[in-house]
Amino acid sequence: MAESKKKLVVKRKRETVREKAVKSSAKKDKTPRIRKLADTASKTKGKVSGILSKEYTPFKTGDSKAGQFLGKSRRFTPMYFVESFRELKNVTWPDKKTTAKLTLAVFIFSFVLAAIVKGLDFGFEKLFRDVILK
Protein backbone atom coordinates (compact mmCIF):
# COMPACT_ATOMS: atom_id res chain seq x y z
CA MET A 1 0.00 0.00 0.00
CA ALA A 2 2.94 2.18 -0.31
CA GLU A 3 1.87 4.58 -2.85
CA SER A 4 4.65 6.65 -4.19
CA LYS A 5 3.70 10.21 -4.51
CA LYS A 6 5.08 11.78 -7.57
CA LYS A 7 5.94 15.41 -7.34
CA LEU A 8 5.27 17.44 -10.33
CA VAL A 9 8.37 19.25 -11.35
CA VAL A 10 7.74 22.23 -13.53
CA LYS A 11 10.68 23.07 -15.65
CA ARG A 12 11.05 26.62 -16.73
CA LYS A 13 11.89 27.26 -20.26
CA ARG A 14 15.27 28.94 -20.44
CA GLU A 15 15.49 32.20 -22.29
CA THR A 16 17.82 32.39 -25.20
CA VAL A 17 20.20 35.25 -25.67
CA ARG A 18 18.06 36.57 -28.49
CA GLU A 19 14.91 36.56 -26.30
CA LYS A 20 16.77 38.40 -23.54
CA ALA A 21 17.97 41.01 -26.03
CA VAL A 22 14.45 41.52 -27.37
CA LYS A 23 13.08 41.88 -23.83
CA SER A 24 15.75 44.41 -22.82
CA SER A 25 15.23 46.48 -25.99
CA ALA A 26 11.49 46.55 -25.26
CA LYS A 27 12.30 48.02 -21.84
CA LYS A 28 14.53 50.64 -23.43
CA ASP A 29 11.75 51.75 -25.76
CA LYS A 30 9.66 52.88 -22.82
CA THR A 31 10.84 56.41 -22.19
CA PRO A 32 10.32 57.80 -18.71
CA ARG A 33 7.81 60.59 -18.13
CA ILE A 34 10.49 63.16 -17.43
CA ARG A 35 12.11 62.44 -20.79
CA LYS A 36 8.76 62.85 -22.56
CA LEU A 37 8.20 66.12 -20.73
CA ALA A 38 11.67 67.37 -21.66
CA ASP A 39 11.08 66.44 -25.31
CA THR A 40 7.79 68.34 -25.32
CA ALA A 41 9.45 71.37 -23.74
CA SER A 42 12.28 71.35 -26.27
CA LYS A 43 9.81 71.15 -29.16
CA THR A 44 7.95 74.16 -27.77
CA LYS A 45 11.23 76.00 -27.23
CA GLY A 46 12.17 75.27 -30.83
CA LYS A 47 8.90 76.71 -32.12
CA VAL A 48 9.20 79.85 -30.00
CA SER A 49 12.84 80.39 -30.92
CA GLY A 50 11.92 79.96 -34.57
CA ILE A 51 9.34 82.72 -34.29
CA LEU A 52 11.68 84.99 -32.33
CA SER A 53 14.60 84.52 -34.71
CA LYS A 54 12.67 85.39 -37.86
CA GLU A 55 13.12 88.74 -39.49
CA TYR A 56 10.02 90.75 -40.27
CA THR A 57 9.47 93.72 -42.52
CA PRO A 58 6.71 95.69 -40.82
CA PHE A 59 6.30 98.37 -43.50
CA LYS A 60 6.93 98.21 -47.19
CA THR A 61 7.24 101.73 -48.45
CA GLY A 62 8.90 103.67 -51.22
CA ASP A 63 12.41 104.92 -51.82
CA SER A 64 12.29 107.90 -49.47
CA LYS A 65 14.56 107.99 -46.41
CA ALA A 66 11.65 107.37 -44.08
CA GLY A 67 10.54 104.50 -46.29
CA GLN A 68 14.01 102.98 -46.24
CA PHE A 69 14.14 103.22 -42.46
CA LEU A 70 10.67 101.77 -41.95
CA GLY A 71 11.16 99.16 -44.66
CA LYS A 72 14.17 97.53 -42.96
CA SER A 73 13.72 94.02 -41.69
CA ARG A 74 13.39 93.77 -37.92
CA ARG A 75 13.72 90.99 -35.34
CA PHE A 76 11.70 90.40 -32.19
CA THR A 77 14.86 89.62 -30.22
CA PRO A 78 17.92 91.83 -30.63
CA MET A 79 21.10 90.13 -31.83
CA TYR A 80 22.76 90.87 -28.48
CA PHE A 81 20.49 88.38 -26.73
CA VAL A 82 20.85 85.77 -29.46
CA GLU A 83 24.64 85.96 -29.40
CA SER A 84 24.73 85.99 -25.59
CA PHE A 85 22.64 82.85 -25.43
CA ARG A 86 24.90 81.14 -27.99
CA GLU A 87 27.92 82.11 -25.93
CA LEU A 88 26.36 80.73 -22.73
CA LYS A 89 25.82 77.38 -24.46
CA ASN A 90 29.57 77.19 -25.12
CA VAL A 91 30.57 77.82 -21.50
CA THR A 92 32.15 74.88 -19.69
CA TRP A 93 31.01 75.09 -16.08
CA PRO A 94 33.32 73.77 -13.33
CA ASP A 95 32.37 70.83 -11.14
CA LYS A 96 31.67 71.10 -7.39
CA LYS A 97 35.22 70.31 -6.31
CA THR A 98 36.77 72.96 -8.54
CA THR A 99 34.14 75.49 -7.48
CA ALA A 100 34.90 74.85 -3.80
CA LYS A 101 38.65 75.24 -4.37
CA LEU A 102 38.23 78.49 -6.27
CA THR A 103 35.81 79.90 -3.69
CA LEU A 104 38.26 79.08 -0.90
CA ALA A 105 41.06 80.76 -2.86
CA VAL A 106 38.95 83.93 -3.21
CA PHE A 107 38.22 84.03 0.53
CA ILE A 108 41.87 83.51 1.45
CA PHE A 109 42.99 86.20 -0.99
CA SER A 110 40.37 88.60 0.39
CA PHE A 111 41.47 88.03 4.00
CA VAL A 112 45.16 88.44 3.13
CA LEU A 113 44.49 91.63 1.18
CA ALA A 114 42.32 92.99 4.02
CA ALA A 115 45.13 92.24 6.52
CA ILE A 116 47.66 94.07 4.34
CA VAL A 117 45.39 97.10 4.00
CA LYS A 118 44.68 97.09 7.76
CA GLY A 119 48.43 96.89 8.50
CA LEU A 120 49.21 99.78 6.15
CA ASP A 121 46.38 101.80 7.68
CA PHE A 122 47.70 101.16 11.19
CA GLY A 123 51.26 102.02 10.15
CA PHE A 124 50.32 105.27 8.39
CA GLU A 125 48.12 106.28 11.34
CA LYS A 126 51.06 105.80 13.76
CA LEU A 127 53.39 107.63 11.38
CA PHE A 128 51.11 110.64 11.03
CA ARG A 129 50.30 110.82 14.76
CA ASP A 130 53.93 110.54 15.82
CA VAL A 131 55.63 112.60 13.09
CA ILE A 132 53.11 115.18 11.88
CA LEU A 133 50.98 115.86 14.93
CA LYS A 134 53.85 116.10 17.47
C-alpha positions in Angstrom: 0.0 0.0 0.0 2.9 2.2 -0.3 1.9 4.6 -2.9 4.7 6.6 -4.2 3.7 10.2 -4.5 5.1 11.8 -7.6 5.9 15.4 -7.3 5.3 17.4 -10.3 8.4 19.2 -11.4 7.7 22.2 -13.5 10.7 23.1 -15.7 11.0 26.6 -16.7 11.9 27.3 -20.3 15.3 28.9 -20.4 15.5 32.2 -22.3 17.8 32.4 -25.2 20.2 35.3 -25.7 18.1 36.6 -28.5 14.9 36.6 -26.3 16.8 38.4 -23.5 18.0 41.0 -26.0 14.4 41.5 -27.4 13.1 41.9 -23.8 15.7 44.4 -22.8 15.2 46.5 -26.0 11.5 46.5 -25.3 12.3 48.0 -21.8 14.5 50.6 -23.4 11.8 51.7 -25.8 9.7 52.9 -22.8 10.8 56.4 -22.2 10.3 57.8 -18.7 7.8 60.6 -18.1 10.5 63.2 -17.4 12.1 62.4 -20.8 8.8 62.8 -22.6 8.2 66.1 -20.7 11.7 67.4 -21.7 11.1 66.4 -25.3 7.8 68.3 -25.3 9.4 71.4 -23.7 12.3 71.3 -26.3 9.8 71.2 -29.2 7.9 74.2 -27.8 11.2 76.0 -27.2 12.2 75.3 -30.8 8.9 76.7 -32.1 9.2 79.9 -30.0 12.8 80.4 -30.9 11.9 80.0 -34.6 9.3 82.7 -34.3 11.7 85.0 -32.3 14.6 84.5 -34.7 12.7 85.4 -37.9 13.1 88.7 -39.5 10.0 90.7 -40.3 9.5 93.7 -42.5 6.7 95.7 -40.8 6.3 98.4 -43.5 6.9 98.2 -47.2 7.2 101.7 -48.4 8.9 103.7 -51.2 12.4 104.9 -51.8 12.3 107.9 -49.5 14.6 108.0 -46.4 11.7 107.4 -44.1 10.5 104.5 -46.3 14.0 103.0 -46.2 14.1 103.2 -42.5 10.7 101.8 -41.9 11.2 99.2 -44.7 14.2 97.5 -43.0 13.7 94.0 -41.7 13.4 93.8 -37.9 13.7 91.0 -35.3 11.7 90.4 -32.2 14.9 89.6 -30.2 17.9 91.8 -30.6 21.1 90.1 -31.8 22.8 90.9 -28.5 20.5 88.4 -26.7 20.8 85.8 -29.5 24.6 86.0 -29.4 24.7 86.0 -25.6 22.6 82.8 -25.4 24.9 81.1 -28.0 27.9 82.1 -25.9 26.4 80.7 -22.7 25.8 77.4 -24.5 29.6 77.2 -25.1 30.6 77.8 -21.5 32.2 74.9 -19.7 31.0 75.1 -16.1 33.3 73.8 -13.3 32.4 70.8 -11.1 31.7 71.1 -7.4 35.2 70.3 -6.3 36.8 73.0 -8.5 34.1 75.5 -7.5 34.9 74.8 -3.8 38.6 75.2 -4.4 38.2 78.5 -6.3 35.8 79.9 -3.7 38.3 79.1 -0.9 41.1 80.8 -2.9 39.0 83.9 -3.2 38.2 84.0 0.5 41.9 83.5 1.5 43.0 86.2 -1.0 40.4 88.6 0.4 41.5 88.0 4.0 45.2 88.4 3.1 44.5 91.6 1.2 42.3 93.0 4.0 45.1 92.2 6.5 47.7 94.1 4.3 45.4 97.1 4.0 44.7 97.1 7.8 48.4 96.9 8.5 49.2 99.8 6.2 46.4 101.8 7.7 47.7 101.2 11.2 51.3 102.0 10.1 50.3 105.3 8.4 48.1 106.3 11.3 51.1 105.8 13.8 53.4 107.6 11.4 51.1 110.6 11.0 50.3 110.8 14.8 53.9 110.5 15.8 55.6 112.6 13.1 53.1 115.2 11.9 51.0 115.9 14.9 53.9 116.1 17.5 
